[in-house]
Amino acid sequence: MDHLIRISDTVKSFRESRLSALRSPAEFFDYNRVSRPADFTQATTRVTYNARYFSGNYGAIVAVLAVYALLSNPLLLISLGFLVGGFTAINKWAPEPMQVGEHVVTQKSLYTGLFVIGLPLLWWSSPLGTFFWLVGASGFLILGHASLMEPGVESEYSGIQEV
């Protein structure tokens, strides 16, 4: 029961912190505010402002690309499932050593077997290639959007402190 309360609190705090930062699709895809920056300084200023302003939307873009990367690489998905599932199963069903025939199987030997099979499988599924694709694709999309999107009128007042 305590786990359910912690999960509920985690979901609630995630919803309050991250999902409240999402901007509407009409605002995020407002083609009237798209323009080419005049120089590198203006592009840097736009990226700095838009990275904060659209941080929730950019996080959603990274999450969608990560799900796509996992779904388009089924071997990576299988190897991660094997490692996470094996780790969970060993912790849940084999906390104590057990006798199998003439051999005693310990938790340490089960982990060793899991990693001897799982790590080469994970390496073969090319997680580094997927990671660098994710970094490159999300960086291209986010930097492209942030540099082409003009800050709104509210950006002019962002430096003013309330009295």
N, C-alpha and C positions, 0 to 999 in steps of 0.2 A: 504494500500500500504506500509505503514511503517513497518507493521508486516512481509511482504514478504521480505523486505530488511534485517531485523534483522535475519530472518530465513536463508536467503541466506548467510549472513555473518557468522552465527553460523556454518552452514554446511561447509563453506569454511575453517574456522579456525579449525574445527574438522578434516577435510581432511588433512590440513597441519600439524597439531600436532600429531594426533593419527595414521592416515593411513600411514604417512611417516615413522613411526617407525616399520611398518610391514616388516619382513624379508621374503625372498622367501621361498616357501615350500621346495625347494631343499636344502636350507641352514638349515631350521628348522628341517627337517627330515633326515639330513645327518647321515646315520648309520655308516659311517666310523669314526665319531668323538665320538661315544658312547663307553664309558668304565666305569668300576666300579671305583669309587674313592678309593684311597689307604687308606685314614683315614678320620676322621670327619673334620679335618682342611681343607683338599683338597675339600671335599664336600661343606663346608661352603663357601670357596673361589669361587667355581664354581657357587653355587647358587647366590652369591652376584653379580658376573659378568653377568651371564646369565639372571638374573632378570632385569637388566638394558638393556642388549643387545636385548633380545627377548620380551621386555615389550609390544609391540604392538601385538605380536602373543599371549601372555598370556592373554591380555585383550580380544582378539577375542575368546579365549577358554572359558573365563568366560561368555562372552555374549552368545555364542552358548549354553553353559550349562544352562544359565538362561532361554533362550527361550525354551529349551527342558523341563526344570522343569515346566514352565508355561503351556506348551502344554500337558504335561503328568499329570497335575493336573487341570482338567477342572473346578472344583468347585472354585479353587483359581482364575482362569482366569475370571469366571463369577462374582465372588464377587468383584474383583478389577474393572472390567468393570462397575458393578452396582454402586460402590462408585464414581468412576471417572466420569462416565456418568451422574449420579444423581447430582453431584456437578456442573458439567458443565451446565446441563439443568436448574438447579435452578438459577444459575448466569445469564444465558442468557434469560430465559423466565419468571422469577418471581422476578424481582428486587423490585417491589412495592407490598404492600399488596393488596389482591383481595378478593372480596366478593363471597362466595360460599354458596348459600342459606342463612341461618341465621348466618353463621360463617364467620369470617374474617381470611383468611389464610395469614400468614406472612412468610417472608423468614426464620426467625428463627424456626418457627414450621415445615417448610419443611425440614430444615437441621436436626432438632431433629428426625423427622420421618425417614429420610435417614439413620442416624446413628443408630437408634433403630433397624432397619432392617439390615443394611449393616454390622455393626460391629460383631454381632453374626454370621452372614453368613461368614464373613471373618475369625473369630476365628475357626469356624467349618471346614473351608477348610485347616487348619493347615499350616499357613504361616511360623511358626517357624521351623517346620520340613523341609519344602522346603528350607528355608534359610540355615539351618545347613547342609542339604544335598549338597547344592550348595557350601558352604564353604569347606566342606570335600572333595567333588569330585574335585573341582578346585585346592585345596591345594595339594591333592595327585598327580594329573596330573602335575601341575606346578613344585612342588618340585622334583618329580621323574624325569621329563625331565631336569630340571636345574642342578640336581646333577649328572646325568649320561652323560650329554653333555660336552665334553671337550671344553674349550674356544679356539677360533681360534687364528691364529698367530697375528691378530690385537690386541689381549688382552695384548700382551707383550709390546706394544707401547702406551697403553692407559694412562699411568702415565707420559709420556714425554710431556713437554710443548713446543709449537712452539715458536721460537725466532723471 
